[in-house]
């Protein structure tokens, strides 16, 4: 890509492109070449625009929910298949251009980008099903009128905000699917995109506009930490994605829905542990799919016995995995846009491996170090550790790579020990254990049986209900 063809992505100020004098660069993780420049805006610009966000809300209210669902479907098809505007220099981006460019800055191999594209496409084309799940079967005309009936009783819902604030990550494109229902729910979005992944949200916004959605519904604001904090502060409802140190700042804030580490797990019960080899594929896919970058990747396998044997079997499967060219359909690892992050993770694992009672099961099957420079980038090869206690520093950790601990815990103590968990896949047929799992408030999504933690149901949100976050039920009385 020559300097003249490097696209510039402007800020979208309630749909209007704005080129700022302050700009940042999006870099190819392999060679440091510039793939795009981004207009950077300060917090003052957003504060000013948010004073006019009612205009964006009014633009969406002109459509019925059914019409916006159809716009979502058309936008989904455009996102996957159409050539769409990229930036403010009349550059057009084909789906192949998007795939290759996203891969070059995020480190995701092409096969993973395609899978993420398909996930987003599915969500957009099945928005009616998603909204039916989020609203628990509410007649969607109620959102147009503001009131109606549900199960024979009068209902009324009002929005909790004029706009949904978003502080997005760079780790996985499909995370953008979480904000998509806001548009048919008639709530504009105000977004700070991820530093290394502006491509997906920008393309989604262009796809929506292509499909007939009002451009005013979209705010795209590359900004600094102060700007991100103002999005969270000034939007009465916001989503934040990040590591524990970032998201802990907003824990308990009812206006901010936190999406941090998932600490997702596979639990095998006493009744199924003798059959653990039958579930090896479920464990491998839960740990390694999407390069291990998702909050729903399994980061711990909790078993009543055979921890060392299971860790060894996982080590045999995952230890030999190495970086492959980004266009190789068998590529399982993602490169790091920030090599220092990979170095930190590697050193953090090594430091805690020195603790007694820990065995790295992948090391005997890995021909070389965990941290490697290959295919022009920096990679971390998979790591499986067997810990003798769930209190070990590595037993309940999550990293941006295929990583998991295997720990022995008696079934009777599992739910007391695992802590808050985004997804639990519990492999058991024990009805008593199932009841305990169903009643445990620390599990956000529960899979019963050999279901990979990565398998989600779009009509059942795995972390927070966006409809209940954006709308509140109100008591209503209407005179005859």
Buried (B, 14 or more C-beta within 10 A) or exposed (E): EEEEEBBBBBBBBBBEBBBBEEBBEBBBBBEEEEBBBBBBBBBEBBEEBBEEBEBBBBBBEEBBBBBBBBBBBBBBBBBBEBBBBBBBBEBEBEBEBBBBBBBBBBBBBBBBBBBBBEBBBBBBBBBBBBBBBBBEEBBBEBBBEEBBEBEEEEBBBEBBBBBBBBBBBBBBBBBBBBBBBBBBBBBBBBBBBBBBBBBBBBBBBBBBBBBEBBBBBBBBBBBBEEBBBBBBBBBBBBBBBBEEEBBEBBEEEEBBBBBBBBBBBBBBBBBBBEEBEEBBEBBBBBBBBBBBBBBBBBBBBBBBBBBBBBBBBBBBBBBEBBBBEBEEEEBBBBBBBBBEBBBEBBEBBBEBBEEEEBBBBBBEBBEEEBBBEBBBBBBBBBBBBBBBBBEBBBBBBBBBBBBBBBBBBEBEEBBEBBEEBBBBBBBBEBEEBBEBBEEBEEBBBBBBEBBBBBBBEBBEBBBEBBBBBBBEEEEEEEEE
